[in-house]
Amino acid sequence: MNRSWYAYMGIGDPSLCSSYVKVSVRHTCICGTKICAIYATGEDFRPTEPLSDNMQQYIKKALATGRIQPERPFGSRKFVYLR
């Protein structure tokens, strides 16, 4: 399945697809205390529902640690960015 970048709108539960919209511009966020963007399954305005278990775990871990996810391995594709 194809993936796209989705920006968190800052309202609602960050584990719900309805809290995200597809973006075509490159985000500049990396780490912080709030979700910025996710690289999720889908090509439409919203990610494919529901977010995968892995994505939900990455979101939870990102919010708990304040770091992009997954952190390891070092050069791996990142799926959750914060601001």
C-alpha distances in whole Angstrom, upper triangle without the diagonal:
4,7,10,14,15,19,21,24,26,27,26,24,22,20,19,16,19,21,18,18,16,18,18,21,21,22,25,25,25,27,29,29,27,23,22,19,15,12,10,6,7,9,12,16,15,12,10,13,14,13,12,16,15,14,17,19,19,20,23,24,24,26,28,28,28,26,22,20,20,23,23,23,24,22,19,16,17,15,18,21,24,27
4,7,11,13,17,19,22,24,25,25,23,21,19,19,16,19,19,16,16,13,15,15,17,17,19,22,22,23,25,27,28,25,21,20,16,13,10,8,6,6,7,10,13,13,10,10,14,15,14,13,17,16,15,18,20,18,19,23,23,23,25,28,28,27,25,21,19,19,22,22,22,23,21,18,14,15,13,16,19,22,25
4,7,9,13,15,18,21,22,22,21,18,17,16,13,16,17,14,13,10,12,12,15,14,15,19,19,19,21,23,24,21,18,16,13,10,6,5,4,5,6,10,12,11,8,9,13,14,12,12,15,14,12,15,17,16,16,20,20,19,22,24,24,23,21,17,16,16,19,20,20,21,19,16,12,12,10,13,15,18,21
4,6,10,13,16,18,20,20,19,16,16,16,13,15,15,11,10,7,8,9,11,11,12,16,16,17,20,21,22,19,16,14,10,8,6,6,6,6,6,8,10,9,8,10,13,15,13,14,17,16,13,16,18,16,16,20,21,19,21,24,24,22,20,17,16,17,20,21,21,22,19,17,13,12,10,12,14,16,19
4,7,10,13,15,18,18,18,14,15,15,12,14,13,9,8,6,6,7,9,9,9,12,13,14,16,18,19,16,13,10,7,6,5,6,9,9,9,10,10,10,9,12,15,16,13,15,18,16,13,15,17,15,14,18,19,16,18,22,21,19,18,14,14,16,18,20,21,20,19,16,13,11,9,10,10,13,15
4,7,9,12,14,15,14,11,12,12,9,11,9,6,5,4,6,9,10,10,10,13,13,14,16,17,17,14,11,9,5,5,6,7,10,9,10,10,8,7,7,11,13,14,12,14,17,16,12,14,17,14,13,17,18,16,17,20,21,18,18,15,15,17,19,22,23,23,21,19,15,13,10,10,10,12,14
4,6,9,11,13,13,10,12,12,10,11,8,5,5,6,6,10,10,10,8,11,11,13,14,15,15,11,8,6,4,7,9,10,13,13,13,13,10,10,10,14,15,16,14,17,19,18,14,15,17,15,13,16,18,15,15,19,19,17,16,14,15,17,20,23,24,23,22,20,17,14,12,10,10,10,11
4,6,8,9,10,7,10,10,9,9,6,5,7,9,10,13,14,14,11,13,12,14,14,13,13,9,6,5,6,8,11,12,15,15,16,15,12,10,11,14,15,15,13,16,18,17,13,13,16,14,11,14,16,13,13,17,18,15,16,14,15,18,20,23,25,24,24,22,19,16,13,10,10,10,10
4,6,8,10,9,12,11,11,9,6,6,7,10,11,15,15,16,13,15,14,16,17,15,14,11,9,8,9,11,14,15,17,17,17,16,13,11,13,16,17,17,16,19,21,21,17,16,19,18,14,17,19,16,15,19,20,18,19,18,19,21,23,27,28,28,28,26,22,19,17,14,13,12,12
4,7,9,8,12,12,12,11,7,9,11,14,14,18,17,18,15,16,14,16,15,13,12,8,8,8,10,13,16,17,20,20,21,19,16,15,16,19,19,18,17,20,21,21,17,16,19,17,14,15,17,15,13,17,18,16,17,17,18,21,23,26,28,28,28,26,23,20,17,14,13,11,11
4,7,8,11,10,12,10,7,9,12,15,17,20,20,21,18,20,18,19,19,16,14,11,10,12,13,15,18,18,21,21,22,20,17,15,16,19,18,18,17,20,21,22,18,17,19,18,15,16,19,17,15,18,20,18,20,20,21,23,25,28,31,31,31,29,26,23,20,17,16,14,14
4,6,9,8,10,8,6,9,13,16,18,22,22,23,20,22,20,21,20,18,15,12,11,13,14,15,18,17,20,20,21,19,17,14,15,17,15,15,14,18,18,20,17,14,17,17,14,14,18,17,14,17,20,19,21,20,20,23,25,28,30,31,31,29,26,23,19,17,17,16,16
4,5,6,9,8,7,10,13,17,19,22,23,23,20,22,19,20,19,17,14,12,10,13,14,14,17,16,18,19,21,19,17,14,14,16,14,13,12,15,15,16,14,11,14,14,11,11,15,14,12,15,18,17,19,18,18,20,22,25,28,28,29,26,24,21,17,15,16,15,16
4,5,8,9,6,8,12,14,16,20,20,20,17,19,16,17,16,15,12,9,7,10,10,10,13,13,15,16,19,18,16,13,12,14,13,12,10,13,13,14,11,9,11,11,7,9,12,11,10,13,15,14,15,15,14,17,19,22,24,25,25,23,20,17,14,11,12,12,13
4,7,9,8,9,13,15,18,21,22,21,19,21,19,19,18,17,15,12,10,13,12,11,13,12,14,15,18,17,16,13,11,12,10,9,7,10,10,11,8,6,9,10,7,8,12,12,11,14,16,16,17,16,14,16,19,21,23,24,25,22,20,17,13,12,14,14,16
4,5,6,8,11,14,17,20,22,22,20,22,20,21,20,20,18,15,12,14,13,12,14,12,13,14,16,15,14,10,9,10,8,7,7,10,12,13,11,9,13,13,11,12,16,15,15,17,20,19,20,19,17,19,22,24,26,27,27,24,22,19,15,14,16,16,18
4,5,6,8,11,14,17,19,20,18,21,20,21,21,21,19,16,13,14,12,10,12,10,10,10,13,11,10,6,6,7,6,7,7,10,13,14,11,11,14,14,12,15,18,17,17,20,22,21,21,19,18,19,23,25,26,27,27,24,21,18,14,14,16,17,19
4,6,8,11,14,18,19,21,19,22,21,22,22,22,20,16,14,14,13,13,15,13,14,13,14,12,10,7,8,10,9,10,10,14,16,18,15,14,17,17,15,17,20,19,18,22,24,22,23,21,21,22,26,28,30,30,30,27,24,21,17,16,18,18,19
4,7,11,13,17,18,19,17,19,18,19,19,18,16,13,11,11,11,11,14,13,15,14,15,14,11,8,9,12,11,12,11,15,16,17,14,13,16,16,13,15,18,16,15,19,21,19,20,19,18,21,23,26,28,28,28,25,22,19,16,14,15,15,16
4,7,9,13,14,15,14,17,16,17,18,18,17,13,10,10,8,9,11,10,12,11,12,11,8,6,7,11,11,12,11,14,17,17,13,13,17,15,13,16,18,16,16,20,21,19,19,17,17,19,22,25,26,26,26,23,20,17,14,12,13,14,15
4,6,10,12,14,13,16,16,18,20,20,19,16,13,11,9,10,11,11,12,11,10,9,6,5,8,11,13,14,13,17,19,19,16,16,20,18,16,19,21,19,19,23,24,22,21,19,19,21,24,27,28,28,26,24,20,18,15,14,15,15,16
4,7,9,11,12,15,16,18,20,21,21,18,14,12,9,10,10,10,11,9,8,7,5,6,7,11,14,15,14,17,20,19,16,18,20,19,17,20,22,20,21,24,25,23,22,19,19,21,23,26,26,26,25,22,18,17,14,14,14,16,17
4,6,8,9,12,14,16,19,20,21,17,14,11,9,10,10,12,13,12,10,10,8,10,11,14,17,19,17,19,22,21,18,20,22,20,18,22,23,20,21,25,25,22,21,18,19,21,23,25,26,25,24,22,18,16,14,14,14,15,16
4,7,9,13,15,17,20,22,23,20,17,14,12,13,12,13,15,13,11,11,11,13,14,17,20,21,20,22,25,23,20,22,25,22,21,25,25,23,24,27,27,24,23,20,21,22,24,26,27,26,23,22,18,17,16,16,16,17,18
4,6,9,12,15,18,20,22,19,16,13,11,13,13,15,17,16,14,15,14,15,16,20,22,24,22,24,26,24,21,23,25,22,21,25,25,22,23,27,26,23,21,19,20,22,23,26,26,24,22,21,18,17,16,16,14,16,16
4,7,9,12,15,17,20,17,15,11,10,12,12,15,17,17,16,17,16,17,17,20,23,24,21,23,25,23,20,22,23,20,19,23,23,19,21,24,23,20,18,16,17,19,20,22,23,21,19,18,15,14,14,14,12,14,14
4,6,9,12,14,16,14,12,8,7,10,11,14,17,18,17,18,17,17,17,20,22,23,20,22,24,22,18,20,21,18,17,20,20,16,18,21,20,17,15,13,15,17,18,21,22,20,19,18,15,13,12,11,9,10,10
4,7,10,12,15,14,12,9,10,12,14,17,21,21,21,22,20,20,20,24,26,26,23,24,26,23,20,22,22,19,18,21,20,16,18,21,19,16,14,12,15,17,18,20,21,19,18,18,16,13,14,12,9,10,9
4,6,8,11,10,9,7,8,11,13,16,20,21,21,22,21,20,19,23,24,24,21,22,23,21,18,19,20,16,15,17,17,13,14,17,15,12,11,10,13,15,15,18,20,18,18,17,15,12,12,10,6,6,5
4,7,10,10,10,8,9,11,13,17,20,22,23,24,23,21,20,23,25,24,21,22,22,19,17,18,18,14,13,16,14,11,12,15,13,9,8,6,10,12,12,15,17,14,15,15,13,10,11,9,5,5,6
4,7,8,9,9,11,13,15,18,22,24,25,26,24,23,22,25,25,25,21,22,22,19,17,17,17,13,12,14,12,9,10,12,9,6,5,6,10,12,11,15,17,15,16,16,15,12,12,9,6,5,5
4,6,8,9,12,14,17,20,23,25,26,27,25,23,22,25,26,25,22,23,22,20,18,18,17,14,12,13,12,9,8,10,9,5,7,9,12,15,14,18,20,19,20,20,18,15,15,11,8,5,4
4,7,9,12,14,18,20,23,25,27,27,25,23,22,25,24,23,20,22,21,20,17,16,16,14,11,11,11,8,6,8,8,5,8,10,13,16,15,19,22,21,22,22,20,17,16,12,10,6,6
4,6,10,12,15,17,21,22,23,23,21,19,19,21,21,20,18,20,19,18,15,14,15,13,10,11,12,9,7,10,11,8,10,11,13,16,16,20,22,22,23,21,20,16,14,10,9,5,5
4,6,8,12,13,17,18,20,20,18,16,15,18,18,17,15,16,17,16,12,12,13,11,8,10,11,8,7,11,12,9,10,9,11,14,15,19,21,20,21,19,17,13,11,7,6,4,6
4,7,11,13,16,17,18,18,16,15,15,18,19,19,16,18,19,17,14,14,16,13,10,13,14,10,11,14,14,11,11,10,12,15,16,19,21,20,20,19,16,13,11,8,5,5,5
4,7,9,13,14,15,15,14,12,12,15,16,16,13,15,17,15,12,13,15,12,10,13,14,11,12,16,16,13,12,10,11,13,15,18,20,19,19,17,14,10,8,6,5,7,9
4,6,10,11,13,14,13,11,9,12,14,14,10,12,14,12,8,10,12,9,8,12,13,11,13,16,16,14,13,10,10,11,14,17,18,18,17,15,11,9,5,5,6,9,12
4,7,9,11,13,13,12,9,11,14,14,11,11,14,12,9,12,13,11,11,15,15,13,16,19,18,17,15,12,10,12,15,16,17,17,16,13,9,8,5,7,9,12,15
4,6,9,11,12,9,6,8,10,10,8,8,11,10,7,10,13,11,11,15,16,15,17,20,20,19,17,14,12,13,17,18,19,20,18,15,12,11,7,9,12,15,18
4,7,9,11,9,6,6,9,10,8,8,12,11,10,12,15,14,14,18,19,18,20,23,23,23,21,18,16,16,20,20,21,22,21,17,14,13,10,13,16,18,21
4,6,8,7,5,5,9,11,10,11,15,15,13,15,18,17,17,20,22,21,23,26,26,25,24,20,19,19,23,24,24,25,23,20,17,16,13,15,17,20,23
4,7,8,7,8,12,14,13,15,19,19,16,19,21,20,20,23,25,23,25,28,29,27,26,22,21,22,25,26,26,27,25,22,18,18,15,17,19,21,23
4,5,7,8,11,14,14,16,20,20,17,19,22,21,20,24,26,24,25,29,29,28,27,24,23,24,27,29,29,30,28,25,21,20,17,18,20,22,24
4,7,9,12,14,14,17,21,21,18,19,22,21,20,23,25,23,24,27,28,26,26,23,23,24,27,29,30,30,29,26,22,21,18,18,19,20,22
4,7,8,10,11,14,17,18,14,15,19,18,16,20,22,20,21,24,26,24,24,21,20,22,25,27,28,29,27,24,21,19,16,16,17,19,20
4,6,8,7,10,14,14,11,13,16,15,14,17,20,18,19,23,24,23,22,19,18,19,22,24,25,26,25,21,18,16,13,13,16,18,20
4,6,7,9,13,14,12,13,16,16,16,19,21,20,21,24,26,25,24,21,19,20,24,25,26,27,26,22,19,18,15,16,18,21,23
3,5,8,11,13,11,12,15,16,15,17,20,20,21,23,25,25,24,22,20,21,24,26,27,28,28,24,21,20,16,17,20,21,24
4,6,9,11,10,9,13,14,13,15,18,19,19,21,23,23,23,21,19,19,23,24,26,27,27,23,21,19,16,16,19,21,23
4,7,8,6,6,10,11,10,12,15,15,16,18,20,20,19,17,15,16,19,21,22,24,23,20,17,16,12,12,16,17,20
4,5,5,6,9,10,11,12,14,15,17,18,20,20,19,17,14,14,18,19,20,22,22,18,16,15,12,13,16,19,22
4,5,5,6,9,10,11,12,14,16,17,18,19,19,17,14,13,17,18,19,22,22,18,17,16,13,13,17,19,22
4,5,5,6,9,10,10,12,14,15,16,17,16,14,10,10,13,14,15,18,18,15,13,12,10,11,15,17,21
4,5,5,6,9,10,10,12,14,15,16,14,12,9,10,13,15,16,18,18,15,13,11,7,8,12,14,17
4,5,5,6,9,10,11,12,14,15,15,13,11,12,15,17,19,20,21,18,16,14,11,10,13,14,18
4,5,5,6,8,10,10,12,14,13,12,9,10,12,14,16,18,19,16,15,13,11,10,13,14,18
4,6,5,6,9,10,10,11,10,8,6,6,9,12,14,15,16,13,12,9,7,7,10,11,15
4,6,5,6,9,10,10,10,9,8,9,12,15,17,18,19,16,15,11,9,6,9,9,13
4,5,5,6,9,10,11,11,10,11,13,16,18,19,21,18,17,14,12,10,12,12,15
4,5,5,6,8,8,9,7,9,10,12,15,16,18,16,16,13,12,10,11,11,14
4,5,5,5,5,6,6,8,9,13,15,15,17,15,14,11,10,7,8,7,11
4,6,5,8,9,10,12,13,16,19,19,21,19,18,15,13,10,10,8,10
4,6,8,11,11,13,13,16,19,19,21,20,20,16,15,12,13,11,13
4,5,9,9,11,10,13,16,16,19,18,18,15,15,12,12,10,12
4,7,9,12,11,14,17,16,18,18,17,14,14,11,9,7,9
4,6,8,7,11,14,13,15,14,14,10,11,9,7,7,9
4,6,6,10,12,11,12,11,10,7,8,6,5,6,10
3,5,8,10,10,11,9,9,6,6,5,7,9,13
4,6,8,9,10,8,8,6,7,7,10,12,16
4,6,6,9,8,9,8,10,10,11,13,16
3,5,7,7,9,9,12,13,14,16,19
4,6,5,9,10,13,14,16,18,21
4,6,9,10,13,14,15,17,20
4,7,9,12,14,15,18,20
4,6,9,12,13,17,20
4,7,10,11,15,18
4,6,8,11,14
4,7,10,14
4,7,10
4,7
4
